[in-house]
Amino acid sequence: ASPEAPAAIEALIGRTGVATTALRPSGQMEVDGRRYEARSELGEIKPGERIIVRGRAHFAVVVERQEQA
């Protein structure tokens, strides 16, 4: 897979998804059926946990665990 265009990653900010691999701190996540390289800056996120996109760093999406409402 080719790296996502920065504009496409910017459009993901604020969106929610799910971790498809463990993020410790890097791994993969999925939003709307598409996988992206992701990085957690706030500890490990386990596969299947809900995440929210907070930004981007180089070629990865920066995410954090989504707090349950």
PDB file with one MODEL, atoms N, CA, C and O in Angstrom:
MODEL        1
ATOM      1  N   ALA A   1       0.850  -1.195   0.000  1.00  0.00           N
ATOM      2  CA  ALA A   1       0.000   0.000   0.000  1.00  0.00           C
ATOM      3  C   ALA A   1       0.880   1.238   0.000  1.00  0.00           C
ATOM      4  O   ALA A   1       1.917   1.289   0.662  1.00  0.00           O
ATOM      5  N   SER A   2       0.449   2.220  -0.748  1.00  0.00           N
ATOM      6  CA  SER A   2       1.215   3.457  -0.801  1.00  0.00           C
ATOM      7  C   SER A   2       0.851   4.330   0.385  1.00  0.00           C
ATOM      8  O   SER A   2      -0.262   4.240   0.904  1.00  0.00           O
ATOM      9  N   PRO A   3       1.774   5.174   0.819  1.00  0.00           N
ATOM     10  CA  PRO A   3       1.458   6.075   1.940  1.00  0.00           C
ATOM     11  C   PRO A   3       0.288   6.977   1.583  1.00  0.00           C
ATOM     12  O   PRO A   3       0.169   7.435   0.446  1.00  0.00           O
ATOM     13  N   GLU A   4      -0.564   7.225   2.547  1.00  0.00           N
ATOM     14  CA  GLU A   4      -1.715   8.088   2.321  1.00  0.00           C
ATOM     15  C   GLU A   4      -1.253   9.533   2.131  1.00  0.00           C
ATOM     16  O   GLU A   4      -0.272   9.968   2.736  1.00  0.00           O
ATOM     17  N   ALA A   5      -1.959  10.255   1.298  1.00  0.00           N
ATOM     18  CA  ALA A   5      -1.661  11.671   1.095  1.00  0.00           C
ATOM     19  C   ALA A   5      -1.947  12.421   2.386  1.00  0.00           C
ATOM     20  O   ALA A   5      -2.913  12.107   3.081  1.00  0.00           O
ATOM     21  N   PRO A   6      -1.112  13.417   2.719  1.00  0.00           N
ATOM     22  CA  PRO A   6      -1.344  14.174   3.955  1.00  0.00           C
ATOM     23  C   PRO A   6      -2.761  14.722   4.061  1.00  0.00           C
ATOM     24  O   PRO A   6      -3.328  14.721   5.153  1.00  0.00           O
ATOM     25  N   ALA A   7      -3.352  15.191   2.964  1.00  0.00           N
ATOM     26  CA  ALA A   7      -4.709  15.743   3.010  1.00  0.00           C
ATOM     27  C   ALA A   7      -5.714  14.672   3.405  1.00  0.00           C
ATOM     28  O   ALA A   7      -6.666  14.957   4.131  1.00  0.00           O
ATOM     29  N   ALA A   8      -5.517  13.437   2.935  1.00  0.00           N
ATOM     30  CA  ALA A   8      -6.426  12.349   3.285  1.00  0.00           C
ATOM     31  C   ALA A   8      -6.326  12.032   4.773  1.00  0.00           C
ATOM     32  O   ALA A   8      -7.335  11.744   5.418  1.00  0.00           O
ATOM     33  N   ILE A   9      -5.122  12.084   5.314  1.00  0.00           N
ATOM     34  CA  ILE A   9      -4.937  11.826   6.745  1.00  0.00           C
ATOM     35  C   ILE A   9      -5.533  12.972   7.553  1.00  0.00           C
ATOM     36  O   ILE A   9      -6.166  12.741   8.584  1.00  0.00           O
ATOM     37  N   GLU A  10      -5.333  14.211   7.091  1.00  0.00           N
ATOM     38  CA  GLU A  10      -5.915  15.362   7.796  1.00  0.00           C
ATOM     39  C   GLU A  10      -7.432  15.211   7.896  1.00  0.00           C
ATOM     40  O   GLU A  10      -8.028  15.587   8.905  1.00  0.00           O
ATOM     41  N   ALA A  11      -8.054  14.667   6.860  1.00  0.00           N
ATOM     42  CA  ALA A  11      -9.508  14.505   6.846  1.00  0.00           C
ATOM     43  C   ALA A  11      -9.990  13.491   7.882  1.00  0.00           C
ATOM     44  O   ALA A  11     -11.170  13.474   8.232  1.00  0.00           O
ATOM     45  N   LEU A  12      -9.077  12.645   8.374  1.00  0.00           N
ATOM     46  CA  LEU A  12      -9.442  11.632   9.375  1.00  0.00           C
ATOM     47  C   LEU A  12      -9.479  12.194  10.797  1.00  0.00           C
ATOM     48  O   LEU A  12     -10.050  11.563  11.687  1.00  0.00           O
ATOM     49  N   ILE A  13      -8.888  13.358  11.028  1.00  0.00           N
ATOM     50  CA  ILE A  13      -8.810  13.904  12.386  1.00  0.00           C
ATOM     51  C   ILE A  13     -10.211  14.097  12.947  1.00  0.00           C
ATOM     52  O   ILE A  13     -11.077  14.712  12.324  1.00  0.00           O
ATOM     53  N   GLY A  14     -10.405  13.550  14.148  1.00  0.00           N
ATOM     54  CA  GLY A  14     -11.706  13.617  14.799  1.00  0.00           C
ATOM     55  C   GLY A  14     -12.587  12.425  14.519  1.00  0.00           C
ATOM     56  O   GLY A  14     -13.613  12.245  15.175  1.00  0.00           O
ATOM     57  N   ARG A  15     -12.203  11.599  13.548  1.00  0.00           N
ATOM     58  CA  ARG A  15     -12.984  10.399  13.210  1.00  0.00           C
ATOM     59  C   ARG A  15     -12.653   9.289  14.191  1.00  0.00           C
ATOM     60  O   ARG A  15     -11.594   9.296  14.818  1.00  0.00           O
ATOM     61  N   THR A  16     -13.570   8.331  14.322  1.00  0.00           N
ATOM     62  CA  THR A  16     -13.335   7.193  15.195  1.00  0.00           C
ATOM     63  C   THR A  16     -13.171   5.926  14.366  1.00  0.00           C
ATOM     64  O   THR A  16     -13.644   5.831  13.233  1.00  0.00           O
ATOM     65  N   GLY A  17     -12.491   4.962  14.962  1.00  0.00           N
ATOM     66  CA  GLY A  17     -12.259   3.694  14.294  1.00  0.00           C
ATOM     67  C   GLY A  17     -11.933   2.631  15.318  1.00  0.00           C
ATOM     68  O   GLY A  17     -12.308   2.733  16.486  1.00  0.00           O
ATOM     69  N   VAL A  18     -11.228   1.608  14.861  1.00  0.00           N
ATOM     70  CA  VAL A  18     -10.887   0.497  15.739  1.00  0.00           C
ATOM     71  C   VAL A  18      -9.442   0.081  15.476  1.00  0.00           C
ATOM     72  O   VAL A  18      -8.985   0.088  14.333  1.00  0.00           O
ATOM     73  N   ALA A  19      -8.727  -0.282  16.543  1.00  0.00           N
ATOM     74  CA  ALA A  19      -7.365  -0.804  16.393  1.00  0.00           C
ATOM     75  C   ALA A  19      -7.463  -2.213  15.815  1.00  0.00           C
ATOM     76  O   ALA A  19      -8.164  -3.057  16.374  1.00  0.00           O
ATOM     77  N   THR A  20      -6.778  -2.482  14.713  1.00  0.00           N
ATOM     78  CA  THR A  20      -6.805  -3.823  14.122  1.00  0.00           C
ATOM     79  C   THR A  20      -5.611  -4.654  14.567  1.00  0.00           C
ATOM     80  O   THR A  20      -5.624  -5.880  14.451  1.00  0.00           O
ATOM     81  N   THR A  21      -4.582  -3.990  15.074  1.00  0.00           N
ATOM     82  CA  THR A  21      -3.443  -4.671  15.700  1.00  0.00           C
ATOM     83  C   THR A  21      -3.164  -3.929  17.004  1.00  0.00           C
ATOM     84  O   THR A  21      -3.702  -2.847  17.235  1.00  0.00           O
ATOM     85  N   ALA A  22      -2.326  -4.511  17.849  1.00  0.00           N
ATOM     86  CA  ALA A  22      -1.914  -3.796  19.058  1.00  0.00           C
ATOM     87  C   ALA A  22      -1.116  -2.566  18.642  1.00  0.00           C
ATOM     88  O   ALA A  22      -0.278  -2.636  17.744  1.00  0.00           O
ATOM     89  N   LEU A  23      -1.379  -1.446  19.298  1.00  0.00           N
ATOM     90  CA  LEU A  23      -0.607  -0.227  19.066  1.00  0.00           C
ATOM     91  C   LEU A  23       0.272  -0.036  20.287  1.00  0.00           C
ATOM     92  O   LEU A  23      -0.194   0.405  21.337  1.00  0.00           O
ATOM     93  N   ARG A  24       1.565  -0.375  20.141  1.00  0.00           N
ATOM     94  CA  ARG A  24       2.477  -0.262  21.284  1.00  0.00           C
ATOM     95  C   ARG A  24       3.842   0.253  20.884  1.00  0.00           C
ATOM     96  O   ARG A  24       4.788  -0.527  20.996  1.00  0.00           O
ATOM     97  N   PRO A  25       4.045   1.427  20.449  1.00  0.00           N
ATOM     98  CA  PRO A  25       2.972   2.387  20.208  1.00  0.00           C
ATOM     99  C   PRO A  25       2.437   2.354  18.784  1.00  0.00           C
ATOM    100  O   PRO A  25       1.401   2.960  18.511  1.00  0.00           O
ATOM    101  N   SER A  26       3.118   1.659  17.859  1.00  0.00           N
ATOM    102  CA  SER A  26       2.678   1.665  16.461  1.00  0.00           C
ATOM    103  C   SER A  26       1.967   0.378  16.086  1.00  0.00           C
ATOM    104  O   SER A  26       2.207  -0.680  16.668  1.00  0.00           O
ATOM    105  N   GLY A  27       1.103   0.492  15.117  1.00  0.00           N
ATOM    106  CA  GLY A  27       0.363  -0.661  14.606  1.00  0.00           C
ATOM    107  C   GLY A  27      -0.570  -0.205  13.506  1.00  0.00           C
ATOM    108  O   GLY A  27      -0.265   0.734  12.771  1.00  0.00           O
ATOM    109  N   GLN A  28      -1.712  -0.872  13.392  1.00  0.00           N
ATOM    110  CA  GLN A  28      -2.673  -0.510  12.354  1.00  0.00           C
ATOM    111  C   GLN A  28      -4.051  -0.303  12.957  1.00  0.00           C
ATOM    112  O   GLN A  28      -4.412  -0.900  13.972  1.00  0.00           O
ATOM    113  N   MET A  29      -4.812   0.570  12.291  1.00  0.00           N
ATOM    114  CA  MET A  29      -6.181   0.825  12.692  1.00  0.00           C
ATOM    115  C   MET A  29      -7.033   0.917  11.444  1.00  0.00           C
ATOM    116  O   MET A  29      -6.523   1.022  10.328  1.00  0.00           O
ATOM    117  N   GLU A  30      -8.340   0.876  11.648  1.00  0.00           N
ATOM    118  CA  GLU A  30      -9.266   0.905  10.530  1.00  0.00           C
ATOM    119  C   GLU A  30     -10.331   1.964  10.768  1.00  0.00           C
ATOM    120  O   GLU A  30     -10.887   2.064  11.863  1.00  0.00           O
ATOM    121  N   VAL A  31     -10.611   2.748   9.741  1.00  0.00           N
ATOM    122  CA  VAL A  31     -11.692   3.729   9.748  1.00  0.00           C
ATOM    123  C   VAL A  31     -12.470   3.519   8.455  1.00  0.00           C
ATOM    124  O   VAL A  31     -11.893   3.556   7.368  1.00  0.00           O
ATOM    125  N   ASP A  32     -13.771   3.301   8.567  1.00  0.00           N
ATOM    126  CA  ASP A  32     -14.635   3.118   7.391  1.00  0.00           C
ATOM    127  C   ASP A  32     -14.114   2.049   6.430  1.00  0.00           C
ATOM    128  O   ASP A  32     -14.161   2.223   5.212  1.00  0.00           O
ATOM    129  N   GLY A  33     -13.619   0.946   6.985  1.00  0.00           N
ATOM    130  CA  GLY A  33     -13.185  -0.167   6.157  1.00  0.00           C
ATOM    131  C   GLY A  33     -11.804  -0.029   5.538  1.00  0.00           C
ATOM    132  O   GLY A  33     -11.373  -0.917   4.802  1.00  0.00           O
ATOM    133  N   ARG A  34     -11.103   1.059   5.815  1.00  0.00           N
ATOM    134  CA  ARG A  34      -9.743   1.257   5.288  1.00  0.00           C
ATOM    135  C   ARG A  34      -8.743   1.199   6.421  1.00  0.00           C
ATOM    136  O   ARG A  34      -8.968   1.750   7.498  1.00  0.00           O
ATOM    137  N   ARG A  35      -7.627   0.518   6.162  1.00  0.00           N
ATOM    138  CA  ARG A  35      -6.572   0.395   7.176  1.00  0.00           C
ATOM    139  C   ARG A  35      -5.536   1.488   7.003  1.00  0.00           C
ATOM    140  O   ARG A  35      -5.216   1.906   5.891  1.00  0.00           O
ATOM    141  N   TYR A  36      -5.018   1.942   8.150  1.00  0.00           N
ATOM    142  CA  TYR A  36      -3.983   2.971   8.169  1.00  0.00           C
ATOM    143  C   TYR A  36      -2.928   2.592   9.192  1.00  0.00           C
ATOM    144  O   TYR A  36      -3.226   1.937  10.192  1.00  0.00           O
ATOM    145  N   GLU A  37      -1.689   3.008   8.938  1.00  0.00           N
ATOM    146  CA  GLU A  37      -0.651   2.900   9.950  1.00  0.00           C
ATOM    147  C   GLU A  37      -1.010   3.899  11.042  1.00  0.00           C
ATOM    148  O   GLU A  37      -1.387   5.034  10.754  1.00  0.00           O
ATOM    149  N   ALA A  38      -0.891   3.473  12.295  1.00  0.00           N
ATOM    150  CA  ALA A  38      -1.290   4.348  13.395  1.00  0.00           C
ATOM    151  C   ALA A  38      -0.256   4.303  14.504  1.00  0.00           C
ATOM    152  O   ALA A  38       0.543   3.372  14.604  1.00  0.00           O
ATOM    153  N   ARG A  39      -0.296   5.335  15.332  1.00  0.00           N
ATOM    154  CA  ARG A  39       0.628   5.441  16.458  1.00  0.00           C
ATOM    155  C   ARG A  39      -0.133   5.988  17.656  1.00  0.00           C
ATOM    156  O   ARG A  39      -0.842   6.989  17.553  1.00  0.00           O
ATOM    157  N   SER A  40       0.024   5.321  18.792  1.00  0.00           N
ATOM    158  CA  SER A  40      -0.581   5.785  20.039  1.00  0.00           C
ATOM    159  C   SER A  40       0.472   6.540  20.826  1.00  0.00           C
ATOM    160  O   SER A  40       1.585   6.047  21.015  1.00  0.00           O
ATOM    161  N   GLU A  41       0.128   7.729  21.284  1.00  0.00           N
ATOM    162  CA  GLU A  41       1.060   8.496  22.108  1.00  0.00           C
ATOM    163  C   GLU A  41       0.724   8.383  23.587  1.00  0.00           C
ATOM    164  O   GLU A  41       1.427   8.946  24.426  1.00  0.00           O
ATOM    165  N   LEU A  42      -0.347   7.659  23.918  1.00  0.00           N
ATOM    166  CA  LEU A  42      -0.780   7.540  25.312  1.00  0.00           C
ATOM    167  C   LEU A  42      -0.925   6.081  25.721  1.00  0.00           C
ATOM    168  O   LEU A  42      -2.006   5.656  26.128  1.00  0.00           O
ATOM    169  N   GLY A  43       0.149   5.317  25.619  1.00  0.00           N
ATOM    170  CA  GLY A  43       0.129   3.929  26.071  1.00  0.00           C
ATOM    171  C   GLY A  43      -0.372   2.959  25.016  1.00  0.00           C
ATOM    172  O   GLY A  43      -0.716   3.342  23.898  1.00  0.00           O
ATOM    173  N   GLU A  44      -0.404   1.694  25.406  1.00  0.00           N
ATOM    174  CA  GLU A  44      -0.793   0.618  24.496  1.00  0.00           C
ATOM    175  C   GLU A  44      -2.295   0.590  24.280  1.00  0.00           C
ATOM    176  O   GLU A  44      -3.076   0.815  25.205  1.00  0.00           O
ATOM    177  N   ILE A  45      -2.687   0.310  23.043  1.00  0.00           N
ATOM    178  CA  ILE A  45      -4.091   0.101  22.695  1.00  0.00           C
ATOM    179  C   ILE A  45      -4.189  -1.313  22.144  1.00  0.00           C
ATOM    180  O   ILE A  45      -3.430  -1.698  21.254  1.00  0.00           O
ATOM    181  N   LYS A  46      -5.124  -2.078  22.677  1.00  0.00           N
ATOM    182  CA  LYS A  46      -5.266  -3.478  22.282  1.00  0.00           C
ATOM    183  C   LYS A  46      -6.121  -3.611  21.023  1.00  0.00           C
ATOM    184  O   LYS A  46      -6.956  -2.750  20.745  1.00  0.00           O
ATOM    185  N   PRO A  47      -5.913  -4.702  20.254  1.00  0.00           N
ATOM    186  CA  PRO A  47      -6.738  -4.930  19.060  1.00  0.00           C
ATOM    187  C   PRO A  47      -8.217  -4.950  19.448  1.00  0.00           C
ATOM    188  O   PRO A  47      -8.595  -5.521  20.471  1.00  0.00           O
ATOM    189  N   GLY A  48      -9.039  -4.324  18.623  1.00  0.00           N
ATOM    190  CA  GLY A  48     -10.477  -4.294  18.866  1.00  0.00           C
ATOM    191  C   GLY A  48     -10.952  -3.098  19.675  1.00  0.00           C
ATOM    192  O   GLY A  48     -12.152  -2.830  19.738  1.00  0.00           O
ATOM    193  N   GLU A  49     -10.020  -2.372  20.299  1.00  0.00           N
ATOM    194  CA  GLU A  49     -10.424  -1.197  21.076  1.00  0.00           C
ATOM    195  C   GLU A  49     -10.778  -0.045  20.140  1.00  0.00           C
ATOM    196  O   GLU A  49     -10.155   0.135  19.094  1.00  0.00           O
ATOM    197  N   ARG A  50     -11.786   0.728  20.530  1.00  0.00           N
ATOM    198  CA  ARG A  50     -12.185   1.906  19.770  1.00  0.00           C
ATOM    199  C   ARG A  50     -11.141   2.999  19.942  1.00  0.00           C
ATOM    200  O   ARG A  50     -10.612   3.205  21.035  1.00  0.00           O
ATOM    201  N   ILE A  51     -10.851   3.696  18.846  1.00  0.00           N
ATOM    202  CA  ILE A  51      -9.864   4.775  18.890  1.00  0.00           C
ATOM    203  C   ILE A  51     -10.447   6.019  18.230  1.00  0.00           C
ATOM    204  O   ILE A  51     -11.435   5.956  17.499  1.00  0.00           O
ATOM    205  N   ILE A  52      -9.809   7.143  18.508  1.00  0.00           N
ATOM    206  CA  ILE A  52     -10.167   8.395  17.852  1.00  0.00           C
ATOM    207  C   ILE A  52      -8.892   9.011  17.278  1.00  0.00           C
ATOM    208  O   ILE A  52      -7.845   9.007  17.925  1.00  0.00           O
ATOM    209  N   VAL A  53      -8.990   9.538  16.062  1.00  0.00           N
ATOM    210  CA  VAL A  53      -7.833  10.125  15.382  1.00  0.00           C
ATOM    211  C   VAL A  53      -7.605  11.531  15.918  1.00  0.00           C
ATOM    212  O   VAL A  53      -8.518  12.356  15.927  1.00  0.00           O
ATOM    213  N   ARG A  54      -6.370  11.800  16.369  1.00  0.00           N
ATOM    214  CA  ARG A  54      -6.028  13.103  16.949  1.00  0.00           C
ATOM    215  C   ARG A  54      -5.103  13.937  16.074  1.00  0.00           C
ATOM    216  O   ARG A  54      -5.001  15.150  16.261  1.00  0.00           O
ATOM    217  N   GLY A  55      -4.430  13.302  15.120  1.00  0.00           N
ATOM    218  CA  GLY A  55      -3.511  14.065  14.275  1.00  0.00           C
ATOM    219  C   GLY A  55      -2.707  13.129  13.400  1.00  0.00           C
ATOM    220  O   GLY A  55      -3.076  11.972  13.197  1.00  0.00           O
ATOM    221  N   ARG A  56      -1.586  13.651  12.875  1.00  0.00           N
ATOM    222  CA  ARG A  56      -0.711  12.796  12.077  1.00  0.00           C
ATOM    223  C   ARG A  56       0.736  13.112  12.395  1.00  0.00           C
ATOM    224  O   ARG A  56       1.069  14.215  12.828  1.00  0.00           O
ATOM    225  N   ALA A  57       1.583  12.133  12.174  1.00  0.00           N
ATOM    226  CA  ALA A  57       3.017  12.290  12.384  1.00  0.00           C
ATOM    227  C   ALA A  57       3.719  11.491  11.293  1.00  0.00           C
ATOM    228  O   ALA A  57       3.628  10.264  11.267  1.00  0.00           O
ATOM    229  N   HIS A  58       4.408  12.166  10.407  1.00  0.00           N
ATOM    230  CA  HIS A  58       5.088  11.526   9.282  1.00  0.00           C
ATOM    231  C   HIS A  58       4.056  10.755   8.468  1.00  0.00           C
ATOM    232  O   HIS A  58       3.140  11.352   7.903  1.00  0.00           O
ATOM    233  N   PHE A  59       4.201   9.423   8.402  1.00  0.00           N
ATOM    234  CA  PHE A  59       3.284   8.626   7.581  1.00  0.00           C
ATOM    235  C   PHE A  59       2.273   7.868   8.420  1.00  0.00           C
ATOM    236  O   PHE A  59       1.613   6.961   7.912  1.00  0.00           O
ATOM    237  N   ALA A  60       2.136   8.217   9.692  1.00  0.00           N
ATOM    238  CA  ALA A  60       1.201   7.512  10.557  1.00  0.00           C
ATOM    239  C   ALA A  60       0.133   8.454  11.086  1.00  0.00           C
ATOM    240  O   ALA A  60       0.335   9.664  11.196  1.00  0.00           O
ATOM    241  N   VAL A  61      -0.993   7.871  11.406  1.00  0.00           N
ATOM    242  CA  VAL A  61      -2.087   8.596  12.036  1.00  0.00           C
ATOM    243  C   VAL A  61      -1.868   8.516  13.550  1.00  0.00           C
ATOM    244  O   VAL A  61      -1.588   7.435  14.069  1.00  0.00           O
ATOM    245  N   VAL A  62      -1.989   9.626  14.259  1.00  0.00           N
ATOM    246  CA  VAL A  62      -1.840   9.633  15.711  1.00  0.00           C
ATOM    247  C   VAL A  62      -3.233   9.447  16.314  1.00  0.00           C
ATOM    248  O   VAL A  62      -4.163  10.194  16.009  1.00  0.00           O
ATOM    249  N   VAL A  63      -3.357   8.430  17.181  1.00  0.00           N
ATOM    250  CA  VAL A  63      -4.669   8.089  17.752  1.00  0.00           C
ATOM    251  C   VAL A  63      -4.575   7.984  19.267  1.00  0.00           C
ATOM    252  O   VAL A  63      -3.483   7.928  19.833  1.00  0.00           O
ATOM    253  N   GLU A  64      -5.728   7.958  19.910  1.00  0.00           N
ATOM    254  CA  GLU A  64      -5.791   7.641  21.322  1.00  0.00           C
ATOM    255  C   GLU A  64      -7.041   6.810  21.562  1.00  0.00           C
ATOM    256  O   GLU A  64      -7.964   6.798  20.747  1.00  0.00           O
ATOM    257  N   ARG A  65      -7.055   6.120  22.685  1.00  0.00           N
ATOM    258  CA  ARG A  65      -8.196   5.282  23.042  1.00  0.00           C
ATOM    259  C   ARG A  65      -9.432   6.165  23.188  1.00  0.00           C
ATOM    260  O   ARG A  65      -9.368   7.233  23.795  1.00  0.00           O
ATOM    261  N   GLN A  66     -10.554   5.718  22.632  1.00  0.00           N
ATOM    262  CA  GLN A  66     -11.792   6.479  22.756  1.00  0.00           C
ATOM    263  C   GLN A  66     -12.434   6.141  24.088  1.00  0.00           C
ATOM    264  O   GLN A  66     -12.686   4.974  24.387  1.00  0.00           O
ATOM    265  N   GLU A  67     -12.696   7.159  24.884  1.00  0.00           N
ATOM    266  CA  GLU A  67     -13.344   6.949  26.177  1.00  0.00           C
ATOM    267  C   GLU A  67     -14.787   6.552  25.932  1.00  0.00           C
ATOM    268  O   GLU A  67     -15.466   7.132  25.084  1.00  0.00           O
ATOM    269  N   GLN A  68     -15.252   5.561  26.678  1.00  0.00           N
ATOM    270  CA  GLN A  68     -16.629   5.114  26.550  1.00  0.00           C
ATOM    271  C   GLN A  68     -17.561   6.121  27.186  1.00  0.00           C
ATOM    272  O   GLN A  68     -17.313   6.589  28.297  1.00  0.00           O
ATOM    273  N   ALA A  69     -18.622   6.453  26.496  1.00  0.00           N
ATOM    274  CA  ALA A  69     -19.587   7.455  27.005  1.00  0.00           C
ATOM    275  C   ALA A  69     -20.494   6.842  28.064  1.00  0.00           C
ATOM    276  O   ALA A  69     -21.363   7.527  28.604  1.00  0.00           O
TER     277      ALA A  69
ENDMDL
END
